[in-house]
């Protein structure tokens, strides 16, 4: 009888430990800005929650008064990176938008589903102090309508 109860307690501990690890793996606060994909995912999660301060953490700007207006949570039901570019010297030299792209910057073309509608965005990310930050993003659908 004693062996069965020890086995039961052991099994219960293993299951609870596994659940704790799984929960930690799904907790975005444990994710770092170590990859452009992770940064984009954390940014979108913050936008979904309407957390303006967190959104700003994932951005980099050399402007002292840089702000982002996020008046409410955005219902991004899903997103998909459809294209990824890593900038070479030649690509960076041809880049005409501001801020100017640099060698090693990563550009994502992303499809986002917001309130049942499909949108296209482009994000430019740069590694700064070993963390990936968004330095610009644009809604391509808005640009197409001009």
N, C-alpha and C positions, 0 to 999 in steps of 0.2 A: 504494500500500500504506500509506503514511504517513497519508494522508487517512482511510482506512478505520479505522485504529487510533485516530486522534484522535476520529473520530465515535463509535466504540465506547466510548471512555473518557468522552466527553461524555454519551452516552446512559446509561451506567452511573451517572454522577454525578447526572443528573436523576432517575433511578429511585430511587437511595438517598436523595436529598434529599426526594422525595415520600413515601417510607416514613417518614422521620424526622418530617416534618410530621404525617402521619397518626397516628403513634405518640404524638406530643405532644398532638394533639387528643383522643385517647382516654385520656390519662393524667389521672386525677382530681386529681393534685397541682397541675395547671395551672389547675384550675377555681377560680373565686373564689366568694365568698358574695354576688355582686352581684344575684342574683335569688332569690326564694323557691323556685323550682323547682330551681335549682342547689344550694341549701342542702339541700333535701329529698333530692335525689339523692346528695349526698356523705354525708349522715347514713345513708341506707339502705346505701350502700356500706360505711361503717364498721361498721354493725350486722352486715352479711353477714360481715365479716372478724373480728368479735368485738373490735374495737379500741375499748375503753372510753374511752381518752384522746381519740381523734378524735371519738367521739360527743359528748363533753363540749365540744369546740371548737365544735360546731354549735348548742349550747344557750346560752341566756342565763337566768340566775337572779340575783335580788338577794339570795338567801340565801348566806351565806358558806360554809356546810357542804354545799352542793348536790352530790349525787353521783348517779350512775346505776349500777345494778348490771347488768352484762352478763357473766354467767359463761362464756359460750361464743358462738361465731358462730351467727347465726340464718340459716337457709336461706331467704331471701326470693328466690324464683326470678324473680318479676317484681312490678311494682307499677304502678298507674295512678291518676292524679289524676282523680277522677270529677266533682268539683265544686270550684270556687274562688270564695271570697267576699273582697271587699275591704271592710273595715269603714268605714262612714260614721259620722257622729256619732250618728245615731238607733240604728244597730245596736250601736255600742259602749255607748251608754247602757242598752240592754236586756240586755246581756251579764251573766250572773250568776255565772259561774265565776271562780275565782282561778287565775292572775292575770287581772285585768280587761282586756278588750280595749280598744284605743285606736283612734282614727281612723287609717286607713291600714294597720292590721294585715291580714294575709292568712290566711285559713283554708282549708285543703285537706281535702276528704273523699277518702280514699285507699283503694283496694282493693289489698291485699297478698296474695300467694300464698306461704304458708309451709308447707313440708313437705307440699305437695299440697292444702292446705286454704285456702279463701278467708277473709280477715279484713278487717274494716272499721276504719279508724282516722281520727281527725280530728287535724290538726296546726294550731296557731296560731303564726304567725311574725310577727316584728316587725323593722323596720329599726333597727339600733342602730349608730351611728358608720359609716354607709354600708355596713353588712353586714347581711344577713338572718340572723336567728337563730331557732331554734325556742324558743318560751317555754312551750309545753305540748303534750302529745299524749295522746290517750285511745284505748283500744280500745273501739269502739262495741259490739262483740259481747259483751264483758263487761258493759257497762252494760245491754244488752238483757236479760240473764239475771237481773238482780237483781229 
